[in-house]
Amino acid sequence: MVGGGPRRVFEMMPTEKSSPVRQLKRYGGCRLYDPERQAYLAPQDLERLIRQGVRFSVREVVTGQDVTHEVVPPDLQ
């Protein structure tokens, strides 16, 4: 199974209501795509999502592997 194993979800601030997890895609090793917005994300966009408490998961498109921990800057973890 491709990408088997535990799925990581980054959540900056827990909320009372459980919001859906936004699924982001990583292309070419560094380009992040948000299918919900139908747009590529700049590093500032990712930081904004984290600071707003948006729950998200990042998957490598080619392998399906969860790479959330690789794209979140250490100072925001």
C-alpha positions as semicolon CSV with decimal commas, in nm:
position;residue;x (nm);y (nm);z (nm)
1;M;0,000;0,000;0,000
2;V;0,142;0,337;-0,102
3;G;0,166;0,588;0,181
4;G;0,051;0,335;0,441
5;G;0,123;0,420;0,797
6;P;-0,018;0,674;1,036
7;R;-0,155;0,989;0,886
8;R;-0,024;1,306;1,043
9;V;-0,242;1,611;1,079
10;F;-0,094;1,939;1,190
11;E;-0,314;2,133;1,426
12;M;-0,181;2,455;1,571
13;M;-0,464;2,536;1,809
14;P;-0,730;2,290;1,920
15;T;-1,085;2,414;1,877
16;E;-1,409;2,307;2,035
17;K;-1,560;2,222;1,698
18;S;-1,369;1,975;1,490
19;S;-1,311;2,137;1,153
20;P;-1,237;1,930;0,844
21;V;-0,872;1,870;0,764
22;R;-0,758;2,061;0,457
23;Q;-0,571;1,827;0,222
24;L;-0,273;1,996;0,058
25;K;-0,062;1,841;-0,217
26;R;0,313;1,872;-0,264
27;Y;0,449;1,870;-0,619
28;G;0,812;1,859;-0,729
29;G;0,954;1,840;-0,380
30;C;0,854;2,189;-0,271
31;R;0,547;2,328;-0,450
32;L;0,236;2,313;-0,233
33;Y;-0,110;2,313;-0,388
34;D;-0,439;2,378;-0,211
35;P;-0,721;2,208;-0,406
36;E;-0,982;2,390;-0,196
37;R;-0,854;2,730;-0,316
38;Q;-0,729;2,589;-0,647
39;A;-0,400;2,774;-0,598
40;Y;-0,037;2,714;-0,517
41;L;0,075;2,823;-0,171
42;A;0,370;3,047;-0,092
43;P;0,553;2,998;0,239
44;Q;0,363;3,300;0,377
45;D;0,032;3,131;0,292
46;L;0,131;2,818;0,482
47;E;0,235;3,026;0,782
48;R;-0,098;3,210;0,770
49;L;-0,288;2,879;0,774
50;I;-0,089;2,763;1,076
51;R;-0,142;3,087;1,268
52;Q;-0,517;3,078;1,191
53;G;-0,538;2,729;1,338
54;V;-0,637;2,561;1,012
55;R;-0,595;2,184;1,034
56;F;-0,414;2,042;0,734
57;S;-0,228;1,744;0,600
58;V;0,027;1,747;0,316
59;R;0,069;1,451;0,080
60;E;0,341;1,400;-0,180
61;V;0,155;1,364;-0,510
62;V;0,385;1,103;-0,666
63;T;0,414;0,868;-0,368
64;G;0,106;0,954;-0,163
65;Q;0,333;0,976;0,142
66;D;0,242;1,211;0,426
67;V;0,502;1,490;0,434
68;T;0,328;1,734;0,670
69;H;0,617;1,727;0,917
70;E;0,861;1,816;0,639
71;V;0,684;2,134;0,529
72;V;0,598;2,291;0,865
73;P;0,879;2,525;0,974
74;P;1,037;2,418;1,305
75;D;0,958;2,752;1,470
76;L;0,585;2,694;1,406
77;Q;0,565;2,332;1,523
